[in-house]
């Protein structure tokens, strides 16, 4: 994903800080230099990066941690707070009747974003209409029309009309009874005066409640200048970052957000219409830095059709280390859906992971495939074997292998993984910080930075 390399670098810094016996001036300088390197590599604006590094060094040198907090934890807090300034304020898109105008350059994903927004609002029970005001891209009209049919929402456009302002006005009039009307506008390969004039005219004609800038996560450092020009022309109220599932670095998009000082409303996480999530800066940064996001963890449990009570029992059993193969099978049944494992891993604090664990996308894909094999093997075990795994000997392994159609090596691998998982979970058992976070979630508590205390290490 676009944020993978950035996240990997930041988590490496946190491990380095956690491994330090004390924090001195040299450690602070090293951390500052490493953050600069990581941010610049991710295409974050140079000026923004240097300002962040200077502020970080000043705060870390001058400020003292509050009573009960280690210097290492406080340095992490400072890093978190300064990075959060780049991401901007949290924004909540209002679910109400409104006109939304999308702006952005060619190829940034405006039309797809229009469809994803339509999907979002229809799920909220609102009627939605899509207006095709992009008269320059040949396929734009048909693409938006197809999306409207696919999503079962209203559509307005004209293949013959070449005046986008006239199309937008007629569209708003034709769809006047529709609650949420989304205007898809034209783009260009680069900003020019013609595009800026067109955007200004469209804004005057439509009087939109929201002007959302659609920005590709693969954009480099030029994104900031373009965002400033578009903001001057259209008065951007929010941002949608598209293609966050791609191979782009993501830093350019984040720099653009910081430049125009407008909140990110959504991020696109895939090609399907449902692959867009509301952007929460604190939760996004927590996952990126490996600090954990147990609020998301519980949301993903709901995606897997697991009730809050079941999720709490499952997590409690996992963390106790007192579970058998039957319990493990039930856990896999609930959570081993496509993509859920990666979301679960992203949501868990990196400090909870086994030392040396490699958790990139290739490893996780391989793990999901392995789970499919293991579930077949578990289906071939007796109830007694699932309840009491220690009774499984060589002859039972041979029988299970034959019954599942898998090799004896696969069966032994499953048993090794089970024992290893049990051992790792037992090591987490005394972690008061994680238990505290879990309890807070089930009480509806918050997982802000205040939970980053020394007893988590």
N, C-alpha and C positions, 0 to 999 in steps of 0.2 A: 504494500500500500504506500501511498504518497508519504505518510508519516513514519514508515517503518525505520528508515535509516536515522531520522531525527530522534525517534523514540529509543532506538538501540544506543545511540550516543549518550543521551541524557541518562538512561538507566545505568550505563557504565560509569558515569560521573557519580551517581548516587552510591553505587557500590564502592567506589574509591573513597568517598567521604565516610561511608559507614565503616570502612576498614581502617580509617585513620584513628590512631590512639588519642590525638588531640588536634585542634585546629589552630595553626599559627599563620603568620603573614605569608610564608612561602606556600603553604597549602592553599590559601585563598587565591594567590596569584596563579598557581597551577590550575585550579578549578576555573578561574576566569578565562585563562588562555584556552583551556579545553572547550569551554562553552562557546567562545568566539569561533574556534575552529569548526565545531559542529554546526553552529547556526549559519556560518558563511558557506559551508559545504551544502547546506540545505537551501541555499539561495535567499536567505534572509538578508534584507538590505544592510549594507555595510555600516552606514551611519547609525541605524537602529541597533545593530549588534554592538558597536563600540559604546554607545550610550548605556546599553544594558550592562555591559561588562564593567564600566566605570562605576555605575550605581551599585552594582553587586559588590565590588571591592570596597567601596566606601562604607556601605551598610555592614558588611561582614567584619570590617576592621573597627568600626565605631560602636555598633550596637551590641548589647549584651543579652543573652538568652534569658527569658523569664525563669523564675525559680522552678526547679524540677525538670527543666528541659536541657538536654545535652547540647554542647556547642555544635556537634555534628547535625543534630536534628534542626537546630535553628538555622544553620547554613542552608539546609534543604528548603526550609520555609522561605528564606529570602529568595532563593532561586525560583521557587514556585511563584511567589508574589510578583517578581519582576517579569517572568515569562508570561504571566497572566495579563500583564499590561499590554503585551503585543496582541493577545487574542481578543481584547476588548471586553465590553460589558455583556452580561447575559441579556438575551432578548427573548421575549415571548411573543410569538406571532398571535395576533388576536383572531379568534374564530368569530367573525361577524360579517355582515354584508359589506363588501368593499370592492374597489377597483385596484388591481395590481398591474403595474407595468414593469416588464422585464427589459433590462438593457445589458449590453455587453458586446464585445467584438465577435467577429465571425468564428465559428468553431468552438465557442466556449461552452456550448450545451444549453442555450436558452430554451430551445423548443422542447428538449427532453425535460428541462426543469419545469416548464409550463405543465407538462403532463404529470410530473411528480407532485407538483403543487395541487393540481386538480384531484389527484388520488388522495392527497392528505386531507383536503377540505371535504371531499365526499365521505370519507371515513368519519368525519366529524358531524355528518348529517346535513351539510350545506349543499345547495344546488350550485353547480359550477358551469361557466361558459368560457370557451377558449376563442380568442379573436386573433386571426392570422393577419397581422399588420406588417409582416416581413415581405416586401415586394421585390427584393433583390435576389434572394436565394431561390432558385427554381423549385427545389423540392420542399421548401418550407411549408407552403400551403397544404400539399398532400400529406406531409408528415404529421402536421398538427391535426388535420382532418381525421387521419387514421387513429391517432391517439385519442381523439374525442370519441370515436366509435368504440374503440377498445375499452375506454373507461366509462362509456355510457353517459357522457356529459354533452352539453350543448356546444355548438360550433358556429362561427360566422367567419366568412372570408369571401374573396372575389378574385378569381384567377385573372379576369380582364382588367380590373381597376389597378392602376399603378400609383395612386396617391394614397400613402399609408394613413394620412390624417383623415381622409374621407372614409377609409375602411374602418378605422378605429371609432369614429363618430357614429357611423351607421351600425357598427357592431354593438356598441353600448346601447344604442336606441333599440335595436332589434332584440337584445337580450336584457332589456330593462327589468324583467321580472326575475331574473337570475340573481342569486345572492352574491356569489363571488365571480367577478369577471376578470379574466387574466389576458392581458394584451401582450402578444409575442411580437417584438420589434426586430428591425433589421440590424445587421452587424456589418463590419468591414474587416479586412485583413489588418488594418491599422486605423487609428483615429484620423479623421480628416474633417474639414469644416462642413462638408456636406452632411456627414453623419451627425455631427454635433447639432446642426440646424434642424435636422429631421427629428432628433430626440427632443429638442426644445419645443418644436411645433407639436409633437405628439403629447408631450406633457401638458401643454397649454390646452390642447383639445380634449384630453381625457380627464384632467384634474384627478390623477390617481391618489388613492390613500397611501399606497406604498409604491416606491420605486426601488426594485430589487436588482442589484448588480450581480449578474451571473459570471463567475470567475473560475477559470480552469485551474486546478491545483498544480498543473504542470508549468504554469507561467513562471518565468524567471524574474529577475530583479526589475525588468521594465514594467511589471504589473503595477507598481506603485504610481508611476507617472501617469499611466493610462487611467488608473482609478481616480486620481485627482482631477484629470480633465473631464471625465464622465460625471464626476460628482459636481463639478462646477456647472456643467451643462444641464444635468437632470435633477440634482438635489437628491442623491441616493439616500434612502432611509434604512437599507439593510443589504446584506450580502448572502448569496448562495454560492458556496464553493463546490464545484462539480468535480467529478473524477478523483475523489479522494481514495478510491480503490486502485488507482493506476500506479505507474512507476515514477511519477513526478516527485520532486523533492518537497513541494508544498510550502517552502519558505517564502517564495515570491508572493503567493496568495496571502499569506499571513502578513507580510510586509505591506501589501496593498490595503488590507483591513486596518492596520495601524495608521497608515497615511491618511485615510479619509475619516478615521475615528467614528465608524459606523459599525453596528453589531453584525455578527454573522447569524443569520436566522437558521439556515439549514446547511448540511453537508451531504453531497451525493456519495453513496457507498457502493454503487453497483449499477448495472444496466437496466434492471427491472424497475417498474414504476413504484414499487414499494421500497426501493433501495435509496431512501433519503431519510435522514434523522434530524430531529431538532438539535441544534448546536447548543451545548452547555459548556462554556469555557472551562469551568473548574473541573468538571467530570472528564472532559476531553484531555486536559493537561494532566490530571491524575493518572489516567490510563497511559498517556504518552510517557510519563516519567516512571511508570511502574509503581505508583503509590497505592493503586487499587481504586476500585469504584464499585463498592458493594451494592449501591443503589441500582446500578446497571445490572449487576449480578442477579439481583432479585427480579429485574425486568426480564432478563433472559430466561430465568426459571419459569416465568409466566408464559413466555413464548413457547416453552417446551410443555405447556399445559400442566404445570406443577403449581399446586396451591401454595400460599404463603406458609401454611402449617407444615405441608410436606417438605417444602424447601428448608424450613428451619430444622426439621427432624433430620433431613439428609445431611445438612451442613454439620449439625451437632454430632451425628454418628461418624462422619468423615473425620472431623477434628479430634474425636475421642480415640481414634485408632482401633476401636472395638467393632469391627465389621467383618463379615464373612463373604464368601463368594456370592451368596444369594443377595446380600445387600449391594455388592458391587454390580451385580447384574441389573438390579432395580435402578441403581444410579445411572448406569449406561443406557437403560431403556428410556429414562427421562431426559438425559442430557446429550446423548450421542446423536443428535440430529445434525444434518449438514450445516456447517458454519457455527453451530452453537459452541463447540469446543473452543474455537478461537476466541469467541466473545467471552467465554468464561475465563480463559487464560488472561486475556487483556484486562479483565475486570479485577483479577486477583492481584494484590500487592506483590511486586517482584521479590520482596524479602521473604515471601512464603514459599517460593519455588525452591526445589532442590538445588544445591550448589552445582554450578556447571551445567545446568539444564539449558539445552538449546531449543528456543521456542519460536523459530521463524516459521513462515507460512508453509514451507516444504515439509518441515518436521511435523507440523500440525495436520497437514493433509495425509501424511503417512500414518499418523496416529489414528486418524478417523478410519482409514482403511483397515488398520490393525484391529480396531474395535469391532468392526463387522465380523472379522474372523473369530475373535474371542467370543462374541455372542453366540455364534454357531456352536462353538465348543461347549459353552456353558449349557446350551440347550440339550446337549448329550450327556450331561451329568445327572446323577440321581439327586433326590432331595437331600439325602443324608450327606452326600459329597459337597453340595452347595452350603449346607449348614455347618459341616465340620470338615473343612479343606484338608486338615492334617491327616485324615484317613486315606487320602489319595496316594496309593503306592504305584509301583511299576506296572503291575497287572491291570490296575484300574486305568492308568494312563493309556495302556494299549487298547483297552475296551473303549475308552472315550474317543481315542484317535479314530478307531474304526467306525464308531457310530456317527462321528461328525464329518468324516471324510477329510479330515486334516491330519497332518503329520504329528507324530509323537513330539517332535521338536516344538511344534506350535503349542501343544498342550503344556509342555514344560515351560515354554516362554510365558504363557499366561500365568502360570503359578508363580514364576519368578516376579512378574510385574505386580501380581497381587501382594506378595510378601514385601516387595520394595515400596509399594504404595502405602501399605500398612505401617511400615517402619517410618516413612517420611511424615505421615500424619501424626504418629506418636510424638515425633520430634517437635511438631507444632503445638502439641497439647497444652504446654505450659505458657503459650503465648497470650498474655493477658490483653495486649493491645488488639489482637485480632478478635478475641472473644468480645471485647468491649464494643468493637465496631459492629459485629454481628448483632449483638443485643440492641444496639442503638437503631439498626436498620429495622428490626422487627417491632420496635416501639415507634417506628416512623421518624426516627431521628435523622440528623444530618451527618454527612461524611465530609465535612469541610476540613480545612487545614488544622483545626483545633484537635483533631484526632491523631495528628502526627506527633506523638509523644515518645519519650525515651523508652517506655516499656514495650514499644513495638519492635525494638531491635533485638 
